[in-house]
Amino acid sequence: MRKILLASAALLLVAGANAQETPAPEAAAAADATAEADATAAGGFDWEALGESTYVNCSGCHQPDGTGVPGAFPPLAGHAAELAAMDGGRDYLIHVLLFGLTGEIEVNGMSYNGMMPAWNSLDDDAIAAVINHIVAGWDDAGLPDGFMPIQPDEVAAVRAEALSPDEVMALRPTGEAADADADAADAPEATATPG
Ligand code: HEC
């Protein structure tokens, strides 16, 4: 190590001496190789194994297969991908994980009014990885087309906001798929009066 440092220092001196000289080719090649190795996964972040291991924190409530518990813990399988596809969904998922969530929500026609704990004790890598894990789902389909894996620096950028779970609720995307809304609006008016 010491030798390498000395060698680099010597190189710098040489480079400094002929100011226009490019860095040693060997050094540049080594840096390229490392960068390539890091970029194995899409987006350069290898989240699969970390996402799966981090999910042990979630499975007690959302269940190992992500199906949740009706009325108590919302499903994540399929649903997390829906959220991710909505306007603001990507950002919302990061906020839910970091700061938790409270208040009434509806998922697949079932209402939930519980408390999602904040996971800001997990580091940026673990949070990004577990979100990618739930968005990819449990059927080996992988991430939805066009969904770039969440990166640790996106989590880092939001962490300092320190929102409350109520404030996270305000960020929850309401945009159920535009088509579904249109269908509901087209539905004929109910003729019978209740009671
Ligand atoms: C102690 C039980 C519990 C644990 C553990 C837990 N959650 Fe939750 N989670 C909930 C509850 C309850 C809600 C719904 C909150 C509400 O009703 O407002 C929720 C909501 C969510 C939502 C938002 C769903 C939506 O439709 O807005 C996501 C995403 C989520 N959890 C992911 C996770 C992940 C990932 C983990 C593990 C890191 C995890 N949860 C751990 C109980 C839990």
Boltz pocket constraint, residues with backbone or C-beta under 6 A from the ligand:
constraints:
  - pocket:
      binder: B
      contacts: [[A, 54], [A, 55], [A, 57], [A, 58], [A, 59], [A, 60], [A, 61], [A, 62], [A, 72], [A, 73], [A, 74], [A, 75], [A, 76], [A, 80], [A, 83], [A, 93], [A, 96], [A, 97], [A, 101], [A, 102], [A, 103], [A, 104], [A, 105], [A, 106], [A, 107], [A, 112], [A, 113], [A, 114], [A, 115], [A, 116], [A, 117], [A, 119], [A, 130], [A, 131], [A, 134], [A, 172]]
      max_distance: 6.0
